[in-house]
Amino acid sequence: MVIFVLMSWGFGHFGSLLLIFLVDIDLLYAAKLANSLFHTRSFDIVVAVLTVGLGAIALWIAFALLLNPVTGRRVFALGKPVFRTTARATIDLALRRDILAVLYARWREGGGGTVSPAELEKIASATTLAKVRAETEFLRARGVIEPTAAAGCGVRLTAAGIDLWERLLLGRT
């Protein structure tokens, strides 16, 4: 019973008719359970009505899935979502792009392409230093940048990082 209720809530995020379909199943299951628990047949009419309703809703959904795409319009409406979810916050990739731009420019200049932590901190003027460190750690974990041989001396782009910058951000193939 609990699973049906949770499924009803989940279907409510997709469409009102799907929610009604699952609520009908919930009520049908509750009526059959009540018949069984109370050793009575007083819920038989309710079970019959809910079963007919379930069949009608199932036919409506089947016709909607069959005819709506064929006709190109909503002949059988499925309804809008009953429940709304909040959108996740978008990820701001500007800082990551700025870090990669500095690293790529240094690589193009030659000399190993190493960028010191102080130079990376200059990028942090618009944001916090913690965000720059978090982004560089993320890029390092993804294999886009690597620390230089001397610990604490800086970072540089890897071959994968150069390829990523040129393919995705510069649009080269």
Residue pairs with C-beta under 8 A, 6 or more apart in sequence:
1 26
1 29
1 30
1 33
4 22
4 25
4 26
4 29
5 26
7 22
8 19
8 22
8 23
8 25
8 26
9 83
11 18
11 19
11 21
11 22
12 18
12 19
12 81
12 82
12 83
13 81
13 82
13 83
13 85
14 81
15 78
15 79
15 80
15 81
15 82
16 78
16 79
16 80
16 81
16 82
17 57
17 60
17 61
17 64
17 77
17 78
17 79
18 61
18 78
18 79
19 79
19 82
20 57
20 79
21 54
21 57
21 58
21 61
24 50
24 53
24 54
24 57
25 54
27 46
27 50
28 47
28 50
28 51
28 54
31 43
31 46
31 47
31 50
32 43
32 47
34 40
34 43
35 41
35 42
35 43
35 44
35 47
60 76
61 76
61 78
63 75
63 76
64 75
64 76
64 77
64 78
67 75
67 76
68 74
68 75
68 76
95 123
95 127
95 131
95 132
95 135
96 135
96 138
96 139
97 169
98 123
99 120
99 123
99 132
99 135
99 136
99 139
100 139
100 144
100 157
100 161
100 164
100 165
100 169
101 165
101 169
102 115
102 119
102 120
102 123
103 113
103 115
103 145
103 155
103 156
103 157
103 161
103 165
104 157
104 162
104 165
106 113
106 114
106 115
106 156
107 113
107 156
107 157
107 162
112 148
112 156
113 156
113 157
114 148
114 153
114 154
114 155
114 156
115 154
115 155
115 156
116 153
116 154
117 152
117 154
119 154
120 132
120 136
120 154
120 155
121 129
121 132
123 132
124 131
124 132
136 145
136 155
139 145
139 161
140 146
140 147
140 155
143 158
143 160
143 161
144 157
144 158
144 160
144 161
144 164
145 155
145 156
145 157
145 158
145 161
146 155
146 156
146 158
147 153
147 154
147 155
148 154
148 155
148 156
157 165
166 172
167 173
